[in-house]
């Protein structure tokens, strides 16, 4: 059997795909059950977080395993296989081990070094153990991943390379400023009472907010979290719980809201957010419209007096024109095929796309005859070419002056996948929204600390050690079967000796028995130790087969040892 992982994450798929492919708790359970029921897989575990969905399995066939795991992921996520496939990644054997260890250390997280993932890995293992889908391989793998992650955080400064997703999100809300200074005295609303929401509530409390209101579908969990916050010694905050029905009212009082629930639909719509800020800022709840300064029917001044024909075109479409309109002579119109004379092939193709969008096919209310229009275009073109040599290309988009937005009065942090807060809320005046997608963009260019290299070396060493241990463990049932066979031979010979020497006393019988056992142990010691060493090396899997063949070991005896070990491992509790 071999380790295989198929999955997708924020590194391989856009947030919109991750959002749709997210798995509910029930879907994860069904996925695990269906995976171990499938022919190629004997064990299975699911690691599902805000930023990744990964299915781990112990399979006996690589290609069949990839096909089956991909199909099951698509089936249970609700995203079609053809649509999902381009975003899937596959890791096998040592690469799969390396991937999970890197994930456990926070190297593959959206915010490098965050420690939240360790709890999520532990939960994934516990779920697989509860459902009896984790055997010896996945138990060893996930428990070792937890140890590697803890080692990385204790032996290196990986924590300095990044923060938890909550901390990073709050920093983005504060626009990179000091979070405690930004949070001081604010009223916070936390929607949800799971691990991420609890972390957000505790982080806000330590940052210095004056009040934390917790809303959750199960009111008792909200009350429990509020009680924990009130009793915390490292924060001076007033916390209280409210039912989910009170979210709309509490949002009108809140300065900052964090949402992370398991809901499949939106928890906060743009309309609800607009209502919450209405009256708190001028034009609150209004949607920002680009280029709103230009009045209806006005002609942008850079077009000159001859550009009246373009007045009906939206400003956004005019700005997409590949011509540098500021260098065009007065009276020149960008409408018509004559305007493309002198363009190179790339600009011509860009112009064609612009034309196809519909800008130039708008009818002029004051349409003139084709001959008059052509005469004007030809004349304007000739004047322009005489002045600048050719129609200039636009190299960069011109800056657009946007209306000054009021300072935010409501800060929203959406850590859910799929999202809890309507993305359209970011366009509302007086609102600042940070979600998983914007966090991914903000962290894409984050500098890597020197400690990351040290963690990578730890991961590489641990992967090599894990592989050696697994290969050595693979031969253990064969070695146990060999020693069992030797013990049976000794017992048989002692029984035969007693038949020949019925008068042998207990003292001599025990001495003879011990002597024979010592002889057998000494004969087996060197080859069994050496075969374990050889089996631990890459490519050492064949030594178990050689040992079974040389000593004519019963395959069923070896298999029974393996089954006994697997049963023991499946019943182990997560550490």
N, C-alpha and C positions, 0 to 999 in steps of 0.2 A: 504494500500500500504506500501511497505517496501524498504529500501535502500539496494542496492546490487552493489558490484564492482567486476569486473573480469578483470584481467590484468597480465602483466609480466613486470619485471624490471631487472636491472643489478644484483639484488640479487637472482633472480630465474632462469635466462636464460643466456647462454653465449652470448657474443657480436655478434657472427655470427648469432644467431637466432634473436636477437633484430634488427640487421642490415637488415635482410630480412623481418622482420615483420613491419618495420617502415611504417607509414601512411603519404601519401602526403596530402596536404590541401584538395584537391578534395575528396580523399578517406575518410577523417574525416567527411566531410559534408555528404557524402552518407551514412556513417556508422550511423551518428546521425539520419538521416531521416529514414533509415531502422529499427533502433532500436525502435523508437516511433511508427512505423507502425506495429511492431510485437505485438502479442497478450498480452504477459505478462507485457510489459513496458508502462508506461504513460509518463515518462520523461527520458531524457538522456543527458549526457555530456561526452566528451572525453578529457582526459589529456594525451597528446602525447609530450614527450620530447626526448632528446638524450638517456636517460637511462630508460624510462618507456613508456608503452602504456597501459592505463587504461580506461575502459568503465564503467561509473556510470549510474545507472538507478533506477527508482522507479518502483518496480514490485509487482504484486499481488500474485505470486506463486514463491517460492524459487527454486525448482528443475527445473521447466519449464524455469525460468529466467536464471539460470546458463547455461542450455543447449542452450538457444537461444542466449545469449550474447557471449558464447564461439564460437558458430557457426558463428555468424556475425563477430567476430574478425578475425577468420580464413579466412572467405570469403573475407574480405576487405583488409587483410594484404597480401594475396597471399600465406600464409604458410598453408599447409594441417592441418586439425583439429587433426589428429592422431599425427602428428609431434609437433604441438603446445601445445597440452594438458598437457604433462609432465611439462611444464614450467609455466603454468597458476596458479595463486592464486585467491582465492575467499574470500571476506569479506562481512559480512551480518550485517545489523542493527548497533548496537553500535560499533562492530568491524570495520565496514566500515567507520564510523565517525572517530574512533580512527586512522585508517590508513591515511585518508586524512589530519587530523590535524597534524599527525607526519610528513607527506610529506611536508606540508606547513611550518613547523618549521625547515626543513632541516635535520631531524633525519634519514630520509630514503634515503638521497642523497648519491651519490658516495663520495663526500667530505662533511662530516658532518657540518651542520651549514650554508651552502651556501645559499645566498638569492635570487639567480636567479629564483628559483622555484616559488616565489610569483608572479612574472610577468607572468609566464607560467600558473598558476592557474587562474589569472585574465583574461588572453586571452581565456582560455578554457570556462570560464563562459560567456564572451562576445559573443563567437561564438555560444554557446547554446542559448543565449537570442536572438541573431539575427535570428536564425533559429526557434525560438519559441519551442525549445525542453526542455527548463528548466522551470519547474513550481515552485510551492511554496517550495517544499522540497529541490530541488537542488539549487535554489536561496539562501535559508537560509543556506544550508550546505556550499556552496562555499564562500559566503560572510563571514560567521563565520570563515571558515578556513583562509581567508585572515587576519581577525582580530586576530586570535590566532597566526598566524605566525608573525605578526607585534609585538604582545605582547611579544612573546618569544625573539625576537631580541632586544626589548627595555628594558625588565626587567631582562635579563640574559646576560651572556657573551658567548652565543652560538657562536657568531662570532669568538671567540678565538679558538673554537674547530675545525675550518676548514676555508677554504676560498672558493671563487667562483671557479668553474671549470677552468676558465681561469687562475686565479692566481696560482692555484695548478699545472696546466699544465706548466706554465712558470717556476715554481720552479723545476719541473722535468727536463725541458730542461736545466736549470742551474745546474742540479745535486745537488739540495738542497742548493746551494750557494745563495749569496745575488743577488736578481733579478735586482735591479737597477745597481749594479756593472757589472753584466753580460750583461745587455741591453745597457749600455751607448755607444752611438755613432753608434749603429748598424742600418742597413737599414732593414725595415720591410715591408713585403707584406701581406696584409689581403685580403683574397678571400671571398667575400660575404659581404652583408651590412645589414643583419638582426640583431636581438637583441644580439645574441651571438658574432657575428663578430664585431658589434659596441662596445660591452664591451671589446673585445680583443684589438681593435684599441685604445680605450681610456686608457686601462691598460698599453699597450706598450708605449703610449705617455707619461703617467705619470711616467713610469719606466725610461725614459730618452733616448729612441731611437732617432736617428737624423732625420729619415725620415719614414713616413708611406705612402705606396702606396695602394690604395683601388681599387680592381677590382670587378665588379659585372655585372651580366647579364643585369640588368637595369642600364644604365650608369648614369641616373639622381640620383638614390639613392646613387651611389658611390660618385658622386659630392657633394651631400648633407652631407654625412658623412665626407668627406674631409674638407668641409667648417666648419663644427662643430669643428673638431680637430684643424683647424688653428685658430679658434676664442677662443679656450679654454684658460682660464686664469691660470689653474693649470699645464700646460704643455708647453714646448718650443720645438715645433716640426714642421717640414715642411710636409704637407700632400697634396697629389694630387690624382686624380682619373684617372683610365685607363679602357678601355673596356676589356672584358674577353679575347679577341683575343691577348692581349698584355701580358698575364700571363707568357708565356714561356720566353719572353725577359726579363721581370721584375725579373723573378726567377734567372736569371744569375747574377743580381746585388744584390739580397737580401741576407742578413745574416740570417734572420729568416722569416718564412712564417707561417701564421695561416689560416686555411681553415675551414669554416663552412657554407655550402650551402645546399640547398634542392635538389641537383642533385641526380638522382637515379643511376648514374654511376660514375666512377672515374673522378675526376677533374685533378689530377696529377698522371700520370703513373710513374712506376719506370724508364722507359726509359727517360721521360721528366726530372725527377730529376737528373738522371745520366748525361744528357746533360748539365744541369744547373751547375753542379760542375766540369765538365770535364775541366782540365787545372788549377783548383784552388788548388788541392792537388795532390801529387804523386799517380799514379794509380787511380785517381778519377773515380768514376762510376764503379769500379771493384767490383764484388760480392765477399764477404769474404767467403772462403771455409775452413771449419775446417780441421785440420791435413794436411794442404797443404805443411808442411815442408818435408814430407816423399816423396822421389823421386819414380818414377815409377820403380817397380821391386825390390825396397829395402826391406830388411827384418827388421822388428823392432828388435832392439838389445836384448830386453828382452826375445825373443823367443829362443835364443841360436842357435847354428849351425845346430841343427837337425830340425829346423822349416821352412826350405825352402819351404815345401809343402804349407804353409799358406800364402806365399808372394802374391799370386794372390788375396786374400780376401781383401776387403776394410778395412781400419783401423777402421771405425765406427763399422763394424760387428765384428771385432776381440775384440774390447773393450766391446762389449755386451756379450761376452762369460762369463759364470758364474764361470769359473776357475780362481784362482789367478795365472796368468801365471808367475809372478815374482818368485814364490816359486817352480816352476817346474824344474826338473833337465834338464841340456843340453841334447839334443837328443830326448826329449819327444815331441811327436806331439799331438796336440789337435784334430787332424782329426781322426774320427773313433769311433765306438761304445765302444771300450775297454777303452776309456778315461773316461767313466762315472762310472767306477767301484768305489765303496766306497762312492758315493754321497748319501745324504739323499733324501727323496722324493721331497721336495720343490726345491732343486737344480737340481734334475733330470728333473723335469718339466720345469725349466728355461732353462736347456740345450736343451731339446727337442724343445722348441720354437726357440732357437737360430739356431738349426740345420735346422728347417723348413724354416727359412728365406733364406736358400740357400747357406750358407757359406761352409758347408761340402760337398755339392753335386757338387761343381765345380771340373771339371776334371783336374787332374794333367797332364801336358804335358809330364812329365817324369814318367808316371805310371809304377809301378812295379807289379809283380805278387802278388796275394792276400796272398800267404803263406809268402813271404818276408816281406810284410807290417805288417802282424799279428805278425811275429816274432819280428820285431822292436818295435811294440807297446807293446807287452807283456814284453819285456826286459826293456823298458823305464818305464813302469808302476811298475814293480817289484823294480827297482832302486829307484823310487820316494817314494813308500810305505815304503821301508827299511829306507829311510832318514827321512821322515816327518810323517810316520804312516798312512797317508791316503791322498787322493787328496784334498788339501785345497780348501775351498769355497771362492769365492770373496764376501767380506762383503760390500765394498764400491767401487764405480767406481774410477779408478785412475785419478788424475788430468791430463788434456790435455793442453799442452802448445799451446796457440793460438798466431798467429802473432799479433804484436802490431799494432793497428789501428791508423791512423793519427787523430789528433784533428779535430772535426767537423768544417766545414766552412759554413754549411747550417743546420739550426735548423728548424724542421717542427713540427707543432702542429695541429693535426687533431681532431676537436671537432664535426665533423658531424656524423650523423647516418641516413642512411648508410654512410660508410667512404668515404671521398673525396680523400684520398691519398693512393696509392697502398702500402700495408703492406710490400711488398718486398723491399721498399726503405730503410728500416732500416738496410739492409745488405750491402748497398753501402758505400764504403770508403768515409770519409769526410761528412757523413750525420748522424744526430741524429733525429729520429722520435719518437714522443710521440703521442699516439692516445687514444681513449676511453678505449680500452682493457688494455693498459699498465697503464693508470691512475687507472683503477679498481684494478689491481694487486698492485700498489704502495700504494693505500689508504686502502687496506684490513687490514693491521696491524696498522693503524694509532691510536695513543692513544686517548682515550675518555676523554674529559675534565670533571671536576666536574659539570660544568654548564649543561651538558647534563641531569643529573639526575633532576635538577631543571626544565628543559624544559619538561621532561617526566611527572613531577607532574602537571605542567600547563596543559599539554595535557589531563591528566586524569580528572582534575577538569572541564575543558572545555567540555569534552565529556559527563560527567554527567549532566552538566548544559544544554547542547544542547538537550540531551535526554529528560530531564524533560520539557524543553520548547516545544519540539515537541509533547510530550504526552499531555501536557496541551492545546496546540493548536488544537490537534485532537478533543477535546471535545468542543472547542469554537463554531463551527457551531450549535451544539446541544443546547448549552446555549443560543445562539442568537435566535434560533428557539423557545425556551421556552419563552423567554422574548417577542418575537413577538406575540406568541399566547396569552400571558397575556395582552399585549397592546390591542389586538383585543377584548378580553373579556371585558376590561374596556370600550373601545369605544362603544361596543354593549350595555352594561348596561347603560351608560350615554344617549345613544340614546333612550333606552326604558324609562328612567326616564323623558326625555323631552316630550315623548308622554303622560305620565301620568300627568306631571305637566307643561302644556303648558305656564302657566303664570310666570314661573320661570325667574327672572331677570338674567342679565349677571354676576353680582357679585356673586350671590349665586351659579349659575351654575358652574362658574370657581372654587369656593371654594370646591364644592362637587367633581368636577372632580379631583382636586389636592389631596383631601383627599383619594379618592379611589385609585389613583395611588400610594400614599405613602404607603397605606396598602399593596398593591400588591408587591411593591418593597421591603418592609421590610420582607414580607413572603418569597420572593425568594432570598434575599441577602445571608443569611446563607447557604442554601443548594447549591447555585451556586458557592459561594466561596469555600466551602468545597469540592465539586465535582471536582473543578479544582485542588485543592491540592492533592486529592486522585488520580486523573488521571495522575498527574505529576510523581507519584511514579512508580517504575517498576511493571508491571502487572496491571496498572491502566486503560488499554484501555477499559475494560468492563463496566466502569461507564457510558460512553456515551450511550451504548446500554440500560443500566438500566434506565437512565433518559428518553430516548425515549419511553421505554415501560411504565414506571410509569405515564407519562403525555400524553400518546397516541399521540405523535407528528407525524406530517405528514412527512414521509421519503423524499418526494419530496421537502418540505420546507428546510429541513436540507441540502439536496444535492444542492439546488440552492444557499444557503449561501456559501458552499464550492466552487462551480463553480465561484461565484463572487470573492472570495478571490484569487483563482488560476489565474483568468484573470488579476487581479491587480498585482499579483506577477510576472507574465510572462512579463509584460510591464515595470517592474522596470529596471533601468539602473545599470550597474555594478559600484560599489563604487571604 
